[in-house]
Amino acid sequence: MAEAPAIEVSVVLADAAAQRLVRLAVPAGTTAQEAVDRSGLLRDVPLAQRGGFGLAIHGKAVVPGRPLEDGDRVEILRPLIHEPKSRRREQARRGQAMGAASRRG
């Protein structure tokens, strides 16, 4: 039986300090979760915390079992610390603004 042809994908994890990107050649049919596992980007994250991470491909949320296509960029989504809508409401209540305009001064 012939091996599945390889496809090129990348996996990215960003945090406040940096963005880490790993390029992989994987067999066709590899899932988003399998690519994340192969990337090693979550190696230092405790297993109990990994359940809070989501996955996206080119900015659109996907299920971990989604098969990848050549050129896909799998993004590991960290859990939100603050829900954006609630944060905006709280800042508005305190008379603060969000965004780049509020940081100019």
KOLGU-4560 file (N, C-alpha, C; in nm, 3 decimals, padded with zeros to 5 digits):
<recs>
<n_xx: 00.084 n_yy: -00.118 n_zz: 00.000 ca_xx: 00.000 ca_yy: 00.000 ca_zz: 00.000 c_xx: 00.089 c_yy: 00.124 c_zz: 00.000 mol: A seq: 1 type: MET>
<n_xx: 00.058 n_yy: 00.220 n_zz: -00.082 ca_xx: 00.139 ca_yy: 00.341 ca_zz: -00.095 c_xx: 00.110 c_yy: 00.436 c_zz: 00.020 mol: A seq: 2 type: ALA>
<n_xx: 00.214 n_yy: 00.509 n_zz: 00.060 ca_xx: 00.197 ca_yy: 00.609 ca_zz: 00.166 c_xx: 00.121 c_yy: 00.729 c_zz: 00.112 mol: A seq: 3 type: GLU>
<n_xx: 00.047 n_yy: 00.795 n_zz: 00.205 ca_xx: -00.023 ca_yy: 00.917 ca_zz: 00.166 c_xx: 00.079 c_yy: 01.025 c_zz: 00.133 mol: A seq: 4 type: ALA>
<n_xx: 00.053 n_yy: 01.106 n_zz: 00.032 ca_xx: 00.148 ca_yy: 01.212 ca_zz: -00.001 c_xx: 00.156 c_yy: 01.314 c_zz: 00.113 mol: A seq: 5 type: PRO>
<n_xx: 00.273 n_yy: 01.375 n_zz: 00.126 ca_xx: 00.293 ca_yy: 01.473 ca_zz: 00.233 c_xx: 00.232 c_yy: 01.607 c_zz: 00.193 mol: A seq: 6 type: ALA>
<n_xx: 00.180 n_yy: 01.677 n_zz: 00.293 ca_xx: 00.132 ca_yy: 01.813 ca_zz: 00.273 c_xx: 00.211 c_yy: 01.903 c_zz: 00.369 mol: A seq: 7 type: ILE>
<n_xx: 00.221 n_yy: 02.029 n_zz: 00.334 ca_xx: 00.293 ca_yy: 02.126 ca_zz: 00.417 c_xx: 00.191 c_yy: 02.207 c_zz: 00.497 mol: A seq: 8 type: GLU>
<n_xx: 00.209 n_yy: 02.210 n_zz: 00.630 ca_xx: 00.122 ca_yy: 02.289 ca_zz: 00.718 c_xx: 00.209 c_yy: 02.362 c_zz: 00.819 mol: A seq: 9 type: VAL>
<n_xx: 00.151 n_yy: 02.459 n_zz: 00.886 ca_xx: 00.222 ca_yy: 02.525 ca_zz: 00.995 c_xx: 00.130 c_yy: 02.528 c_zz: 01.116 mol: A seq: 10 type: SER>
<n_xx: 00.193 n_yy: 02.530 n_zz: 01.233 ca_xx: 00.121 ca_yy: 02.537 ca_zz: 01.360 c_xx: 00.178 c_yy: 02.655 c_zz: 01.435 mol: A seq: 11 type: VAL>
<n_xx: 00.090 n_yy: 02.740 n_zz: 01.490 ca_xx: 00.137 ca_yy: 02.860 ca_zz: 01.558 c_xx: 00.072 c_yy: 02.872 c_zz: 01.696 mol: A seq: 12 type: VAL>
<n_xx: 00.152 n_yy: 02.920 n_zz: 01.791 ca_xx: 00.106 ca_yy: 02.949 ca_zz: 01.926 c_xx: 00.159 c_yy: 03.086 c_zz: 01.962 mol: A seq: 13 type: LEU>
<n_xx: 00.071 n_yy: 03.176 n_zz: 01.999 ca_xx: 00.113 ca_yy: 03.312 ca_zz: 02.035 c_xx: 00.074 c_yy: 03.339 c_zz: 02.180 mol: A seq: 14 type: ALA>
<n_xx: 00.160 n_yy: 03.414 n_zz: 02.248 ca_xx: 00.126 ca_yy: 03.464 ca_zz: 02.381 c_xx: 00.174 c_yy: 03.607 c_zz: 02.389 mol: A seq: 15 type: ASP>
<n_xx: 00.165 n_yy: 03.666 n_zz: 02.505 ca_xx: 00.201 ca_yy: 03.807 ca_zz: 02.518 c_xx: 00.347 c_yy: 03.834 c_zz: 02.483 mol: A seq: 16 type: ALA>
<n_xx: 00.432 n_yy: 03.737 n_zz: 02.503 ca_xx: 00.576 ca_yy: 03.757 ca_zz: 02.481 c_xx: 00.621 c_yy: 03.731 c_zz: 02.338 mol: A seq: 17 type: ALA>
<n_xx: 00.563 n_yy: 03.630 n_zz: 02.274 ca_xx: 00.615 ca_yy: 03.592 ca_zz: 02.142 c_xx: 00.517 c_yy: 03.504 c_zz: 02.068 mol: A seq: 18 type: ALA>
<n_xx: 00.546 n_yy: 03.487 n_zz: 01.940 ca_xx: 00.471 ca_yy: 03.394 ca_zz: 01.855 c_xx: 00.569 c_yy: 03.286 c_zz: 01.813 mol: A seq: 19 type: GLN>
<n_xx: 00.529 n_yy: 03.162 n_zz: 01.831 ca_xx: 00.613 ca_yy: 03.050 ca_zz: 01.787 c_xx: 00.541 c_yy: 02.978 c_zz: 01.675 mol: A seq: 20 type: ARG>
<n_xx: 00.614 n_yy: 02.951 n_zz: 01.567 ca_xx: 00.558 ca_yy: 02.887 ca_zz: 01.449 c_xx: 00.645 c_yy: 02.768 c_zz: 01.413 mol: A seq: 21 type: LEU>
<n_xx: 00.580 n_yy: 02.656 n_zz: 01.385 ca_xx: 00.649 ca_yy: 02.535 ca_zz: 01.344 c_xx: 00.591 c_yy: 02.492 c_zz: 01.210 mol: A seq: 22 type: VAL>
<n_xx: 00.677 n_yy: 02.470 n_zz: 01.112 ca_xx: 00.634 ca_yy: 02.420 ca_zz: 00.981 c_xx: 00.654 c_yy: 02.268 c_zz: 00.981 mol: A seq: 23 type: ARG>
<n_xx: 00.555 n_yy: 02.199 n_zz: 00.928 ca_xx: 00.559 ca_yy: 02.052 ca_zz: 00.926 c_xx: 00.523 c_yy: 01.998 c_zz: 00.788 mol: A seq: 24 type: LEU>
<n_xx: 00.583 n_yy: 01.886 n_zz: 00.754 ca_xx: 00.538 ca_yy: 01.806 ca_zz: 00.640 c_xx: 00.471 c_yy: 01.684 c_zz: 00.702 mol: A seq: 25 type: ALA>
<n_xx: 00.341 n_yy: 01.669 n_zz: 00.678 ca_xx: 00.263 ca_yy: 01.561 ca_zz: 00.739 c_xx: 00.191 c_yy: 01.484 c_zz: 00.630 mol: A seq: 26 type: VAL>
<n_xx: 00.153 n_yy: 01.361 n_zz: 00.660 ca_xx: 00.077 ca_yy: 01.284 ca_zz: 00.560 c_xx: -00.061 c_yy: 01.345 c_zz: 00.536 mol: A seq: 27 type: PRO>
<n_xx: -00.110 n_yy: 01.339 n_zz: 00.414 ca_xx: -00.246 ca_yy: 01.383 ca_zz: 00.385 c_xx: -00.340 c_yy: 01.308 c_zz: 00.478 mol: A seq: 28 type: ALA>
<n_xx: -00.441 n_yy: 01.377 n_zz: 00.528 ca_xx: -00.535 ca_yy: 01.315 ca_zz: 00.621 c_xx: -00.502 c_yy: 01.344 c_zz: 00.767 mol: A seq: 29 type: GLY>
<n_xx: -00.387 n_yy: 01.406 n_zz: 00.793 ca_xx: -00.350 ca_yy: 01.443 ca_zz: 00.930 c_xx: -00.452 c_yy: 01.545 c_zz: 00.981 mol: A seq: 30 type: THR>
<n_xx: -00.493 n_yy: 01.529 n_zz: 01.107 ca_xx: -00.590 ca_yy: 01.621 ca_zz: 01.165 c_xx: -00.521 c_yy: 01.741 c_zz: 01.229 mol: A seq: 31 type: THR>
<n_xx: -00.600 n_yy: 01.843 n_zz: 01.259 ca_xx: -00.547 ca_yy: 01.962 ca_zz: 01.324 c_xx: -00.481 c_yy: 01.925 c_zz: 01.457 mol: A seq: 32 type: ALA>
<n_xx: -00.546 n_yy: 01.839 n_zz: 01.536 ca_xx: -00.489 ca_yy: 01.800 ca_zz: 01.666 c_xx: -00.360 c_yy: 01.721 c_zz: 01.648 mol: A seq: 33 type: GLN>
<n_xx: -00.355 n_yy: 01.635 n_zz: 01.550 ca_xx: -00.232 ca_yy: 01.559 ca_zz: 01.525 c_xx: -00.117 c_yy: 01.651 c_zz: 01.488 mol: A seq: 34 type: GLU>
<n_xx: -00.145 n_yy: 01.755 n_zz: 01.410 ca_xx: -00.041 ca_yy: 01.851 ca_zz: 01.374 c_xx: 00.007 c_yy: 01.927 c_zz: 01.497 mol: A seq: 35 type: ALA>
<n_xx: -00.086 n_yy: 01.966 n_zz: 01.585 ca_xx: -00.047 ca_yy: 02.034 ca_zz: 01.709 c_xx: 00.042 c_yy: 01.942 c_zz: 01.791 mol: A seq: 36 type: VAL>
<n_xx: 00.002 n_yy: 01.816 n_zz: 01.805 ca_xx: 00.082 ca_yy: 01.720 ca_zz: 01.882 c_xx: 00.221 c_yy: 01.704 c_zz: 01.822 mol: A seq: 37 type: ASP>
<n_xx: 00.231 n_yy: 01.694 n_zz: 01.690 ca_xx: 00.361 ca_yy: 01.679 ca_zz: 01.623 c_xx: 00.447 c_yy: 01.804 c_zz: 01.637 mol: A seq: 38 type: ARG>
<n_xx: 00.383 n_yy: 01.921 n_zz: 01.648 ca_xx: 00.460 ca_yy: 02.046 ca_zz: 01.655 c_xx: 00.540 c_yy: 02.059 c_zz: 01.785 mol: A seq: 39 type: SER>
<n_xx: 00.491 n_yy: 01.998 n_zz: 01.892 ca_xx: 00.560 ca_yy: 02.008 ca_zz: 02.020 c_xx: 00.537 c_yy: 02.141 c_zz: 02.092 mol: A seq: 40 type: GLY>
<n_xx: 00.454 n_yy: 02.229 n_zz: 02.037 ca_xx: 00.435 ca_yy: 02.362 ca_zz: 02.096 c_xx: 00.367 c_yy: 02.357 c_zz: 02.232 mol: A seq: 41 type: LEU>
<n_xx: 00.292 n_yy: 02.252 n_zz: 02.261 ca_xx: 00.225 ca_yy: 02.242 ca_zz: 02.391 c_xx: 00.298 c_yy: 02.147 c_zz: 02.486 mol: A seq: 42 type: LEU>
<n_xx: 00.416 n_yy: 02.108 n_zz: 02.450 ca_xx: 00.493 ca_yy: 02.013 ca_zz: 02.530 c_xx: 00.509 c_yy: 02.059 c_zz: 02.676 mol: A seq: 43 type: ARG>
<n_xx: 00.530 n_yy: 02.188 n_zz: 02.698 ca_xx: 00.554 ca_yy: 02.239 ca_zz: 02.832 c_xx: 00.427 c_yy: 02.283 c_zz: 02.904 mol: A seq: 44 type: ASP>
<n_xx: 00.312 n_yy: 02.269 n_zz: 02.838 ca_xx: 00.184 ca_yy: 02.306 ca_zz: 02.901 c_xx: 00.131 c_yy: 02.183 c_zz: 02.973 mol: A seq: 45 type: VAL>
<n_xx: 00.097 n_yy: 02.197 n_zz: 03.103 ca_xx: 00.043 ca_yy: 02.081 ca_zz: 03.176 c_xx: -00.079 c_yy: 02.023 c_zz: 03.105 mol: A seq: 46 type: PRO>
<n_xx: -00.089 n_yy: 01.893 n_zz: 03.105 ca_xx: -00.197 ca_yy: 01.822 ca_zz: 03.036 c_xx: -00.335 c_yy: 01.872 c_zz: 03.081 mol: A seq: 47 type: LEU>
<n_xx: -00.351 n_yy: 01.902 n_zz: 03.208 ca_xx: -00.479 ca_yy: 01.948 ca_zz: 03.261 c_xx: -00.521 c_yy: 02.082 c_zz: 03.200 mol: A seq: 48 type: ALA>
<n_xx: -00.426 n_yy: 02.164 n_zz: 03.159 ca_xx: -00.456 ca_yy: 02.295 ca_zz: 03.103 c_xx: -00.484 c_yy: 02.291 c_zz: 02.953 mol: A seq: 49 type: GLN>
<n_xx: -00.443 n_yy: 02.186 n_zz: 02.885 ca_xx: -00.458 ca_yy: 02.180 ca_zz: 02.740 c_xx: -00.602 c_yy: 02.175 c_zz: 02.693 mol: A seq: 50 type: ARG>
<n_xx: -00.693 n_yy: 02.128 n_zz: 02.779 ca_xx: -00.834 ca_yy: 02.120 ca_zz: 02.742 c_xx: -00.897 c_yy: 02.257 c_zz: 02.718 mol: A seq: 51 type: GLY>
<n_xx: -00.837 n_yy: 02.362 n_zz: 02.772 ca_xx: -00.890 ca_yy: 02.496 ca_zz: 02.753 c_xx: -00.850 c_yy: 02.561 c_zz: 02.623 mol: A seq: 52 type: GLY>
<n_xx: -00.760 n_yy: 02.497 n_zz: 02.548 ca_xx: -00.714 ca_yy: 02.553 ca_zz: 02.421 c_xx: -00.809 c_yy: 02.513 c_zz: 02.310 mol: A seq: 53 type: PHE>
<n_xx: -00.830 n_yy: 02.605 n_zz: 02.218 ca_xx: -00.909 ca_yy: 02.577 ca_zz: 02.099 c_xx: -00.817 c_yy: 02.576 c_zz: 01.978 mol: A seq: 54 type: GLY>
<n_xx: -00.873 n_yy: 02.540 n_zz: 01.863 ca_xx: -00.795 ca_yy: 02.538 ca_zz: 01.740 c_xx: -00.868 c_yy: 02.617 c_zz: 01.631 mol: A seq: 55 type: LEU>
<n_xx: -00.790 n_yy: 02.681 n_zz: 01.547 ca_xx: -00.845 ca_yy: 02.752 ca_zz: 01.432 c_xx: -00.754 c_yy: 02.727 c_zz: 01.312 mol: A seq: 56 type: ALA>
<n_xx: -00.810 n_yy: 02.741 n_zz: 01.195 ca_xx: -00.732 ca_yy: 02.736 ca_zz: 01.072 c_xx: -00.759 c_yy: 02.865 c_zz: 00.999 mol: A seq: 57 type: ILE>
<n_xx: -00.653 n_yy: 02.941 n_zz: 00.977 ca_xx: -00.664 ca_yy: 03.072 ca_zz: 00.913 c_xx: -00.771 c_yy: 03.159 c_zz: 00.982 mol: A seq: 58 type: HIS>
<n_xx: -00.774 n_yy: 03.156 n_zz: 01.116 ca_xx: -00.863 ca_yy: 03.242 ca_zz: 01.192 c_xx: -01.004 c_yy: 03.192 c_zz: 01.212 mol: A seq: 59 type: GLY>
<n_xx: -01.038 n_yy: 03.075 n_zz: 01.161 ca_xx: -01.173 ca_yy: 03.020 ca_zz: 01.177 c_xx: -01.166 c_yy: 02.896 c_zz: 01.265 mol: A seq: 60 type: LYS>
<n_xx: -01.245 n_yy: 02.897 n_zz: 01.374 ca_xx: -01.244 ca_yy: 02.786 ca_zz: 01.469 c_xx: -01.277 c_yy: 02.654 c_zz: 01.400 mol: A seq: 61 type: ALA>
<n_xx: -01.206 n_yy: 02.548 n_zz: 01.440 ca_xx: -01.228 ca_yy: 02.415 ca_zz: 01.385 c_xx: -01.227 c_yy: 02.312 c_zz: 01.498 mol: A seq: 62 type: VAL>
<n_xx: -01.284 n_yy: 02.197 n_zz: 01.473 ca_xx: -01.277 ca_yy: 02.087 ca_zz: 01.568 c_xx: -01.140 c_yy: 02.020 c_zz: 01.553 mol: A seq: 63 type: VAL>
<n_xx: -01.088 n_yy: 01.962 n_zz: 01.662 ca_xx: -00.954 ca_yy: 01.902 ca_zz: 01.656 c_xx: -00.939 c_yy: 01.792 c_zz: 01.551 mol: A seq: 64 type: PRO>
<n_xx: -01.048 n_yy: 01.724 n_zz: 01.517 ca_xx: -01.040 ca_yy: 01.615 ca_zz: 01.421 c_xx: -01.049 c_yy: 01.656 c_zz: 01.276 mol: A seq: 65 type: GLY>
<n_xx: -01.050 n_yy: 01.786 n_zz: 01.248 ca_xx: -01.062 ca_yy: 01.832 ca_zz: 01.109 c_xx: -00.937 c_yy: 01.796 c_zz: 01.031 mol: A seq: 66 type: ARG>
<n_xx: -00.952 n_yy: 01.725 n_zz: 00.919 ca_xx: -00.836 ca_yy: 01.693 ca_zz: 00.835 c_xx: -00.777 c_yy: 01.821 c_zz: 00.774 mol: A seq: 67 type: PRO>
<n_xx: -00.647 n_yy: 01.825 n_zz: 00.764 ca_xx: -00.578 ca_yy: 01.943 ca_zz: 00.712 c_xx: -00.559 c_yy: 01.933 c_zz: 00.561 mol: A seq: 68 type: LEU>
<n_xx: -00.544 n_yy: 02.050 n_zz: 00.501 ca_xx: -00.514 ca_yy: 02.060 ca_zz: 00.359 c_xx: -00.378 c_yy: 02.126 c_zz: 00.343 mol: A seq: 69 type: GLU>
<n_xx: -00.317 n_yy: 02.106 n_zz: 00.231 ca_xx: -00.186 ca_yy: 02.165 ca_zz: 00.204 c_xx: -00.192 c_yy: 02.316 c_zz: 00.224 mol: A seq: 70 type: ASP>
<n_xx: -00.099 n_yy: 02.370 n_zz: 00.300 ca_xx: -00.091 ca_yy: 02.514 ca_zz: 00.323 c_xx: -00.169 c_yy: 02.564 c_zz: 00.443 mol: A seq: 71 type: GLY>
<n_xx: -00.242 n_yy: 02.476 n_zz: 00.513 ca_xx: -00.318 ca_yy: 02.520 ca_zz: 00.629 c_xx: -00.226 c_yy: 02.573 c_zz: 00.739 mol: A seq: 72 type: ASP>
<n_xx: -00.277 n_yy: 02.672 n_zz: 00.811 ca_xx: -00.208 ca_yy: 02.730 ca_zz: 00.927 c_xx: -00.297 c_yy: 02.701 c_zz: 01.047 mol: A seq: 73 type: ARG>
<n_xx: -00.254 n_yy: 02.610 n_zz: 01.132 ca_xx: -00.329 ca_yy: 02.573 ca_zz: 01.252 c_xx: -00.288 c_yy: 02.669 c_zz: 01.363 mol: A seq: 74 type: VAL>
<n_xx: -00.386 n_yy: 02.736 n_zz: 01.421 ca_xx: -00.360 ca_yy: 02.831 ca_zz: 01.529 c_xx: -00.411 c_yy: 02.772 c_zz: 01.659 mol: A seq: 75 type: GLU>
<n_xx: -00.325 n_yy: 02.768 n_zz: 01.759 ca_xx: -00.363 ca_yy: 02.721 ca_zz: 01.891 c_xx: -00.417 c_yy: 02.842 c_zz: 01.967 mol: A seq: 76 type: ILE>
<n_xx: -00.543 n_yy: 02.834 n_zz: 02.007 ca_xx: -00.611 ca_yy: 02.947 ca_zz: 02.071 c_xx: -00.609 c_yy: 02.929 c_zz: 02.222 mol: A seq: 77 type: LEU>
<n_xx: -00.542 n_yy: 03.021 n_zz: 02.290 ca_xx: -00.538 ca_yy: 03.016 ca_zz: 02.436 c_xx: -00.674 c_yy: 03.059 c_zz: 02.491 mol: A seq: 78 type: ARG>
<n_xx: -00.709 n_yy: 03.009 n_zz: 02.610 ca_xx: -00.835 ca_yy: 03.053 ca_zz: 02.670 c_xx: -00.832 c_yy: 03.203 c_zz: 02.697 mol: A seq: 79 type: PRO>
<n_xx: -00.947 n_yy: 03.268 n_zz: 02.685 ca_xx: -00.955 ca_yy: 03.411 ca_zz: 02.713 c_xx: -00.945 c_yy: 03.434 c_zz: 02.863 mol: A seq: 80 type: LEU>
<n_xx: -00.867 n_yy: 03.534 n_zz: 02.903 ca_xx: -00.859 ca_yy: 03.571 ca_zz: 03.043 c_xx: -00.982 c_yy: 03.652 c_zz: 03.080 mol: A seq: 81 type: ILE>
<n_xx: -01.021 n_yy: 03.741 n_zz: 02.991 ca_xx: -01.139 ca_yy: 03.825 ca_zz: 03.010 c_xx: -01.227 c_yy: 03.811 c_zz: 02.887 mol: A seq: 82 type: HIS>
<n_xx: -01.355 n_yy: 03.792 n_zz: 02.908 ca_xx: -01.448 ca_yy: 03.789 ca_zz: 02.796 c_xx: -01.456 c_yy: 03.931 c_zz: 02.742 mol: A seq: 83 type: GLU>
<n_xx: -01.428 n_yy: 03.954 n_zz: 02.613 ca_xx: -01.417 ca_yy: 04.090 ca_zz: 02.558 c_xx: -01.538 c_yy: 04.180 c_zz: 02.583 mol: A seq: 84 type: PRO>
<n_xx: -01.657 n_yy: 04.127 n_zz: 02.564 ca_xx: -01.776 ca_yy: 04.210 ca_zz: 02.581 c_xx: -01.790 c_yy: 04.256 c_zz: 02.726 mol: A seq: 85 type: LYS>
<n_xx: -01.767 n_yy: 04.166 n_zz: 02.820 ca_xx: -01.774 ca_yy: 04.203 ca_zz: 02.962 c_xx: -01.666 c_yy: 04.303 c_zz: 02.999 mol: A seq: 86 type: SER>
<n_xx: -01.550 n_yy: 04.287 n_zz: 02.942 ca_xx: -01.440 ca_yy: 04.380 ca_zz: 02.970 c_xx: -01.473 c_yy: 04.520 c_zz: 02.919 mol: A seq: 87 type: ARG>
<n_xx: -01.529 n_yy: 04.529 n_zz: 02.799 ca_xx: -01.568 ca_yy: 04.660 ca_zz: 02.744 c_xx: -01.673 c_yy: 04.726 c_zz: 02.833 mol: A seq: 88 type: ARG>
<n_xx: -01.770 n_yy: 04.647 n_zz: 02.877 ca_xx: -01.874 ca_yy: 04.702 ca_zz: 02.964 c_xx: -01.813 c_yy: 04.757 c_zz: 03.093 mol: A seq: 89 type: ARG>
<n_xx: -01.723 n_yy: 04.680 n_zz: 03.154 ca_xx: -01.660 ca_yy: 04.722 ca_zz: 03.279 c_xx: -01.579 c_yy: 04.849 c_zz: 03.257 mol: A seq: 90 type: GLU>
<n_xx: -01.504 n_yy: 04.856 n_zz: 03.149 ca_xx: -01.424 ca_yy: 04.975 ca_zz: 03.123 c_xx: -01.514 c_yy: 05.096 c_zz: 03.094 mol: A seq: 91 type: GLN>
<n_xx: -01.624 n_yy: 05.076 n_zz: 03.024 ca_xx: -01.717 ca_yy: 05.185 ca_zz: 02.998 c_xx: -01.778 c_yy: 05.235 c_zz: 03.129 mol: A seq: 92 type: ALA>
<n_xx: -01.809 n_yy: 05.142 n_zz: 03.218 ca_xx: -01.865 ca_yy: 05.179 ca_zz: 03.348 c_xx: -01.767 c_yy: 05.267 c_zz: 03.426 mol: A seq: 93 type: ARG>
<n_xx: -01.638 n_yy: 05.240 n_zz: 03.410 ca_xx: -01.536 ca_yy: 05.319 ca_zz: 03.481 c_xx: -01.493 c_yy: 05.441 c_zz: 03.401 mol: A seq: 94 type: ARG>
<n_xx: -01.552 n_yy: 05.462 n_zz: 03.284 ca_xx: -01.519 ca_yy: 05.579 ca_zz: 03.204 c_xx: -01.390 c_yy: 05.564 c_zz: 03.125 mol: A seq: 95 type: GLY>
<n_xx: -01.348 n_yy: 05.441 n_zz: 03.099 ca_xx: -01.226 ca_yy: 05.416 ca_zz: 03.021 c_xx: -01.265 c_yy: 05.368 c_zz: 02.882 mol: A seq: 96 type: GLN>
<n_xx: -01.170 n_yy: 05.382 n_zz: 02.789 ca_xx: -01.192 ca_yy: 05.335 ca_zz: 02.652 c_xx: -01.094 c_yy: 05.222 c_zz: 02.623 mol: A seq: 97 type: ALA>
<n_xx: -01.127 n_yy: 05.141 n_zz: 02.522 ca_xx: -01.037 ca_yy: 05.034 ca_zz: 02.478 c_xx: -00.978 c_yy: 05.070 c_zz: 02.344 mol: A seq: 98 type: MET>
<n_xx: -00.870 n_yy: 05.004 n_zz: 02.308 ca_xx: -00.815 ca_yy: 05.017 ca_zz: 02.174 c_xx: -00.700 c_yy: 05.114 c_zz: 02.167 mol: A seq: 99 type: GLY>
<n_xx: -00.645 n_yy: 05.127 n_zz: 02.047 ca_xx: -00.525 ca_yy: 05.209 ca_zz: 02.025 c_xx: -00.551 c_yy: 05.356 c_zz: 02.057 mol: A seq: 100 type: ALA>
<n_xx: -00.670 n_yy: 05.406 n_zz: 02.027 ca_xx: -00.698 ca_yy: 05.547 ca_zz: 02.052 c_xx: -00.688 c_yy: 05.580 c_zz: 02.201 mol: A seq: 101 type: ALA>
<n_xx: -00.724 n_yy: 05.484 n_zz: 02.287 ca_xx: -00.718 ca_yy: 05.511 ca_zz: 02.430 c_xx: -00.574 c_yy: 05.509 c_zz: 02.483 mol: A seq: 102 type: SER>
<n_xx: -00.481 n_yy: 05.449 n_zz: 02.409 ca_xx: -00.343 ca_yy: 05.442 ca_zz: 02.453 c_xx: -00.262 c_yy: 05.564 c_zz: 02.407 mol: A seq: 103 type: ARG>
<n_xx: -00.317 n_yy: 05.637 n_zz: 02.309 ca_xx: -00.248 ca_yy: 05.759 ca_zz: 02.266 c_xx: -00.272 c_yy: 05.865 c_zz: 02.372 mol: A seq: 104 type: ARG>
<n_xx: -00.180 n_yy: 05.947 n_zz: 02.391 ca_xx: -00.211 ca_yy: 06.039 ca_zz: 02.496 c_xx: -00.144 c_yy: 06.163 c_zz: 02.487 mol: A seq: 105 type: GLY>
</recs>
